[in-house]
Amino acid sequence: MQINRLLEIVYVLLRQKIVTARELAERFGVSQRTIYRDIDTLSLAGIPVYTEQGKGGGISLLPDFVLSKSILSEAEQDVILSTLQGLSSVKTPETGQVLQKLSAVFNKSAANWLEVDFSDWSYGNGQLFNGFKTAILERRIAEFDYYSSFGEKTRRRVEPAQLWFKSKAWYLKAFCLTRQDIRLFKLTRVKNLTVTHELFAERDILKTTPKPEPAERPAVKDVALTLRIAPEMAYRVHDEFCDDAVTRQPDGSYIVASEWPEDEWVYGFLLSFGEYIEVLEPEHVRKIIRQKAQKVVEKY
């Protein structure tokens, strides 16, 4: 369509400053005569586009031209560009294009003061993110395998409502047709996603607090732990424990008091500190960690 080509010509001129009619004709797959007619149309519409003949010449805009500059203030333009920079971290293909075009429209480069990286060191969630984005925007039912914290797999059919980033992880808020309830799914436990062609009516669930997927096994009791952690693990102490639970010792080690559900996860978490941790209390957890450490030694 001509209107799309006209807008794209303006974006190109804002970004590249000067181009030839041949370059534009090759870009849009039309004749140079068509490009010159487009330039005349833009001029009649009040866009200050002009041509220069000879070597180094071409088609350009007046240097100070900014499209619709009066609509947004300088501060508002900066906010928009910075927001798009942050959003580009989730690798949606449209974001980079919009950021490029708006940078040209505002006649400024996006300030590189912010960089956000949601990716995990070992897990790529871009395909899931884009799949759920499609399902949410087009209101299409999604199906996937979901693994509980115990590794038990169930097949789910959901009406996706929102992707949510919280506490270092991505989650999906959705109405689960399998469970007939609003649920919260952790993306790292989602496998084999299929976005169906089945449409669903919008539900007002975003204001409702979703329920995390319940454990498939009976709940376990909490255990109060007292830990001694070596100075070598200082970065993990500060990353994974609240400040009011940590006491620094004269030798540089840390005494940490914490309370977690006592299950295999907590044993594995403690063992992940290797030689740099000692469980001081309770005694039965000390015994369990010792037994597990012995089994590890036996394997080697």
Secondary structure, 3 states (H helix, E strand, C coil): CHHHHHHHHHHHHHHHCEECHHHHHHHHCCCHHHHHHHHHHHHHCCCCEEEECCCCCEEEECCCCCCCHHHCCHHHHHHHHHHHHHHHHHCCHHHHHHHHHHHHHCCCCCCCCCCCCCCCCCCCCHHHHHHHHHHHHHCEEEEEEEECCCCCEEEEEEEEEEEEEECCEEEEEEEECCCCEEEEEEHHHEEEEEEEEEECCCCCCCCCCCEECCCCCCCCCEEEEEEEECHHHHHHHHHHCCHHHEEECCCCCEEEEEEEECCHHHHHHHHCCHHHEEEEECHHHHHHHHHHHHHHHHHC
